[in-house]
Amino acid sequence: MQFATSPVKPEFWNRLIEHIHYVRGDFQDPNSYAELSRLWIRSRLIMNPGQPLLLFGSGAKILWSHCRPISAAGLAREEDGFWRRVIIEKPFGHDLASAKALNAEIKQYG
């Protein structure tokens, strides 16, 4: 809230942080994706299904090749009319052509 560009109501902030979770894992370990999936299932049982936003702290060079386990764990599957999003940090390719190629590769696992 300290760096917000406009005032943030404490009740809004408190509700938001209740729904932010951090899971530490290894991109090459299927158990990491399974843990994310378990967290998602557990949160769906506690609150409304919502629309999860997954932020992986790794650039596209590492993450794009691990889209299959993200998909296999059901983390990219949209269901019941709710979207899911995976954020991949920059750099995302080294030029427009490589960014388009990465995007095409990743989209096949959605």
MODELLER restraints for C-alpha pairs under 7 A, 6 or more apart:
rsr = mdl.restraints
at = mdl.atoms
rsr.add(forms.Gaussian(group=physical.xy_distance, feature=features.Distance(at['CA:1:A'], at['CA:8:A']), mean=6.37, stdev=0.5))
rsr.add(forms.Gaussian(group=physical.xy_distance, feature=features.Distance(at['CA:23:A'], at['CA:36:A']), mean=6.94, stdev=0.5))
rsr.add(forms.Gaussian(group=physical.xy_distance, feature=features.Distance(at['CA:25:A'], at['CA:32:A']), mean=4.92, stdev=0.5))
rsr.add(forms.Gaussian(group=physical.xy_distance, feature=features.Distance(at['CA:26:A'], at['CA:32:A']), mean=6.13, stdev=0.5))
rsr.add(forms.Gaussian(group=physical.xy_distance, feature=features.Distance(at['CA:27:A'], at['CA:66:A']), mean=6.73, stdev=0.5))
rsr.add(forms.Gaussian(group=physical.xy_distance, feature=features.Distance(at['CA:30:A'], at['CA:69:A']), mean=6.69, stdev=0.5))
rsr.add(forms.Gaussian(group=physical.xy_distance, feature=features.Distance(at['CA:33:A'], at['CA:69:A']), mean=6.80, stdev=0.5))
rsr.add(forms.Gaussian(group=physical.xy_distance, feature=features.Distance(at['CA:33:A'], at['CA:70:A']), mean=6.27, stdev=0.5))
rsr.add(forms.Gaussian(group=physical.xy_distance, feature=features.Distance(at['CA:33:A'], at['CA:73:A']), mean=5.95, stdev=0.5))
rsr.add(forms.Gaussian(group=physical.xy_distance, feature=features.Distance(at['CA:34:A'], at['CA:73:A']), mean=6.00, stdev=0.5))
rsr.add(forms.Gaussian(group=physical.xy_distance, feature=features.Distance(at['CA:37:A'], at['CA:73:A']), mean=6.17, stdev=0.5))
rsr.add(forms.Gaussian(group=physical.xy_distance, feature=features.Distance(at['CA:37:A'], at['CA:74:A']), mean=6.92, stdev=0.5))
rsr.add(forms.Gaussian(group=physical.xy_distance, feature=features.Distance(at['CA:37:A'], at['CA:75:A']), mean=6.32, stdev=0.5))
rsr.add(forms.Gaussian(group=physical.xy_distance, feature=features.Distance(at['CA:50:A'], at['CA:82:A']), mean=6.74, stdev=0.5))
rsr.add(forms.Gaussian(group=physical.xy_distance, feature=features.Distance(at['CA:51:A'], at['CA:82:A']), mean=5.54, stdev=0.5))
rsr.add(forms.Gaussian(group=physical.xy_distance, feature=features.Distance(at['CA:51:A'], at['CA:83:A']), mean=5.39, stdev=0.5))
rsr.add(forms.Gaussian(group=physical.xy_distance, feature=features.Distance(at['CA:51:A'], at['CA:84:A']), mean=5.58, stdev=0.5))
rsr.add(forms.Gaussian(group=physical.xy_distance, feature=features.Distance(at['CA:52:A'], at['CA:84:A']), mean=5.21, stdev=0.5))
rsr.add(forms.Gaussian(group=physical.xy_distance, feature=features.Distance(at['CA:52:A'], at['CA:85:A']), mean=6.54, stdev=0.5))
rsr.add(forms.Gaussian(group=physical.xy_distance, feature=features.Distance(at['CA:53:A'], at['CA:84:A']), mean=5.97, stdev=0.5))
rsr.add(forms.Gaussian(group=physical.xy_distance, feature=features.Distance(at['CA:53:A'], at['CA:85:A']), mean=4.82, stdev=0.5))
rsr.add(forms.Gaussian(group=physical.xy_distance, feature=features.Distance(at['CA:53:A'], at['CA:86:A']), mean=5.96, stdev=0.5))
rsr.add(forms.Gaussian(group=physical.xy_distance, feature=features.Distance(at['CA:54:A'], at['CA:85:A']), mean=6.02, stdev=0.5))
rsr.add(forms.Gaussian(group=physical.xy_distance, feature=features.Distance(at['CA:54:A'], at['CA:86:A']), mean=4.63, stdev=0.5))
rsr.add(forms.Gaussian(group=physical.xy_distance, feature=features.Distance(at['CA:54:A'], at['CA:87:A']), mean=6.05, stdev=0.5))
rsr.add(forms.Gaussian(group=physical.xy_distance, feature=features.Distance(at['CA:55:A'], at['CA:86:A']), mean=5.89, stdev=0.5))
rsr.add(forms.Gaussian(group=physical.xy_distance, feature=features.Distance(at['CA:55:A'], at['CA:87:A']), mean=4.78, stdev=0.5))
rsr.add(forms.Gaussian(group=physical.xy_distance, feature=features.Distance(at['CA:55:A'], at['CA:88:A']), mean=6.67, stdev=0.5))
rsr.add(forms.Gaussian(group=physical.xy_distance, feature=features.Distance(at['CA:56:A'], at['CA:87:A']), mean=6.44, stdev=0.5))
rsr.add(forms.Gaussian(group=physical.xy_distance, feature=features.Distance(at['CA:56:A'], at['CA:88:A']), mean=6.18, stdev=0.5))
rsr.add(forms.Gaussian(group=physical.xy_distance, feature=features.Distance(at['CA:57:A'], at['CA:89:A']), mean=6.81, stdev=0.5))
rsr.add(forms.Gaussian(group=physical.xy_distance, feature=features.Distance(at['CA:58:A'], at['CA:88:A']), mean=6.98, stdev=0.5))
rsr.add(forms.Gaussian(group=physical.xy_distance, feature=features.Distance(at['CA:58:A'], at['CA:89:A']), mean=6.17, stdev=0.5))
rsr.add(forms.Gaussian(group=physical.xy_distance, feature=features.Distance(at['CA:59:A'], at['CA:88:A']), mean=6.16, stdev=0.5))
rsr.add(forms.Gaussian(group=physical.xy_distance, feature=features.Distance(at['CA:59:A'], at['CA:89:A']), mean=4.87, stdev=0.5))
rsr.add(forms.Gaussian(group=physical.xy_distance, feature=features.Distance(at['CA:59:A'], at['CA:90:A']), mean=5.68, stdev=0.5))
rsr.add(forms.Gaussian(group=physical.xy_distance, feature=features.Distance(at['CA:59:A'], at['CA:91:A']), mean=6.17, stdev=0.5))
rsr.add(forms.Gaussian(group=physical.xy_distance, feature=features.Distance(at['CA:59:A'], at['CA:92:A']), mean=7.00, stdev=0.5))
rsr.add(forms.Gaussian(group=physical.xy_distance, feature=features.Distance(at['CA:60:A'], at['CA:88:A']), mean=6.03, stdev=0.5))
rsr.add(forms.Gaussian(group=physical.xy_distance, feature=features.Distance(at['CA:60:A'], at['CA:89:A']), mean=6.56, stdev=0.5))
rsr.add(forms.Gaussian(group=physical.xy_distance, feature=features.Distance(at['CA:60:A'], at['CA:90:A']), mean=6.84, stdev=0.5))
rsr.add(forms.Gaussian(group=physical.xy_distance, feature=features.Distance(at['CA:60:A'], at['CA:91:A']), mean=6.65, stdev=0.5))
rsr.add(forms.Gaussian(group=physical.xy_distance, feature=features.Distance(at['CA:60:A'], at['CA:92:A']), mean=5.36, stdev=0.5))
rsr.add(forms.Gaussian(group=physical.xy_distance, feature=features.Distance(at['CA:64:A'], at['CA:102:A']), mean=6.90, stdev=0.5))
rsr.add(forms.Gaussian(group=physical.xy_distance, feature=features.Distance(at['CA:64:A'], at['CA:106:A']), mean=6.16, stdev=0.5))
rsr.add(forms.Gaussian(group=physical.xy_distance, feature=features.Distance(at['CA:67:A'], at['CA:106:A']), mean=6.32, stdev=0.5))
rsr.add(forms.Gaussian(group=physical.xy_distance, feature=features.Distance(at['CA:67:A'], at['CA:109:A']), mean=6.31, stdev=0.5))
rsr.add(forms.Gaussian(group=physical.xy_distance, feature=features.Distance(at['CA:68:A'], at['CA:109:A']), mean=6.31, stdev=0.5))
rsr.add(forms.Gaussian(group=physical.xy_distance, feature=features.Distance(at['CA:70:A'], at['CA:76:A']), mean=6.54, stdev=0.5))
rsr.add(forms.Gaussian(group=physical.xy_distance, feature=features.Distance(at['CA:71:A'], at['CA:77:A']), mean=6.95, stdev=0.5))
rsr.add(forms.Gaussian(group=physical.xy_distance, feature=features.Distance(at['CA:71:A'], at['CA:109:A']), mean=5.63, stdev=0.5))
rsr.add(forms.Gaussian(group=physical.xy_distance, feature=features.Distance(at['CA:71:A'], at['CA:110:A']), mean=6.67, stdev=0.5))
rsr.add(forms.Gaussian(group=physical.xy_distance, feature=features.Distance(at['CA:76:A'], at['CA:84:A']), mean=6.01, stdev=0.5))
rsr.add(forms.Gaussian(group=physical.xy_distance, feature=features.Distance(at['CA:76:A'], at['CA:110:A']), mean=5.28, stdev=0.5))
rsr.add(forms.Gaussian(group=physical.xy_distance, feature=features.Distance(at['CA:77:A'], at['CA:110:A']), mean=6.20, stdev=0.5))
rsr.add(forms.Gaussian(group=physical.xy_distance, feature=features.Distance(at['CA:78:A'], at['CA:84:A']), mean=5.85, stdev=0.5))
rsr.add(forms.Gaussian(group=physical.xy_distance, feature=features.Distance(at['CA:92:A'], at['CA:99:A']), mean=5.67, stdev=0.5))
rsr.add(forms.Gaussian(group=physical.xy_distance, feature=features.Distance(at['CA:93:A'], at['CA:99:A']), mean=4.48, stdev=0.5))
rsr.add(forms.Gaussian(group=physical.xy_distance, feature=features.Distance(at['CA:93:A'], at['CA:102:A']), mean=6.99, stdev=0.5))
